[in-house]
Amino acid sequence: MTEVQFDRRMLEALVCPQTQTTLRYDAERQELISTAAGLAFPIRDGIPIMLLGAARELNGGGG
């Protein structure tokens, strides 16, 4: 069983679609975190899903 890994270099090009701020990579949950928006975007098969409808709201999140 091989798990597809997220290429961290992608973080340099990706921003939150709601706030246009930088994202933090959560390797354990396989998510990109937007602290400013209080959202977590899933990474599926190594591909970040940057759709607001796919994002998970963070408890006590930001903006």
N, C-alpha and C positions, 0 to 999 in steps of 0.2 A: 504494500500500500504506500504509494508516494503522494504526499500532499503538495499541491501546487503552491509555491511561495510567492508572495507579493514582492515586486521589485521596488525597494525603498527609494531608488532614484526617481521613481515616478512622483514622489512627494514634492519634488522641486517644481514640478509643472502643474500639480493639482491644487485647487483652492476650493473652499466651500462654495457651492452654487448659490447659497442664500446671502452670505456676508462677504464673499470674496477674500476671506482671510485664510491663513495657512492652516494645515491639518496636522494632527498628531497620529502616528501609527500605533495601534494597539495590537500587538502580535498575538497575544493570548486569545482575544475575541475575534481576531481577523476583521478589524474595523478601522476606518479613518474617522478620527474624532475632530469635530469642530466645536471648540470650547465657546467661541463667540455665539454660535447659533444654538448650542446645547443639543447637537445632533451627532449621531454615530452612523456612518455610512458603511454598509457591509462590503466585504471583499469576498467574491465567489469565484472559485477556480482561478485565483490570482488576479481577477479583474475587479477594480473598484466600481461599485454601483452608485453613481453620483446623482441619483434622482431623489428629490425631496420626499416623494411618496414611498421610497424604499428605506428611508432613514429611520433610525430608532431615536426617540426622544430620550435625552439623558435626565435622570432625576436631579432636580435642582440645577438644571443646565443654565446656560448663558442667555443671551439676547432674545 
